[in-house]
Amino acid sequence: MNSSQALAAPDWQPTVAANTNDAADAAGRLGALQGELAAQQPVVSAALLVVTAFRMRDEAGLLDTLRLLTEAVLGLEQRRARDGG
């Protein structure tokens, strides 16, 4: 397993040997980061589809994926507005 696989593992748990409060803080920060990444995943996925359609010179696919990207960005903006950040 290379280092990028280890960092991407969904069952990874932070461990801090010195202080259990640090472990709780690290777990909280990790949870917040995972939530933010989950919110951004539709945008990243749609952007990847846009690039793929563009590179394949698929005009209809590009238009469809640009619509998906627009909806994903709108959803992310609405979530941030709702969450206050």
Secondary structure, DSSP 4 states (H G I P E B T S, - for coil): --HHHHHH-TT-----SS-HHHHHHHHHHHHHHHHHHHHHHHHHHHHHHHHHHHHTT-HHHHHHHHHHHHHHHHHHHHHHHHHT-
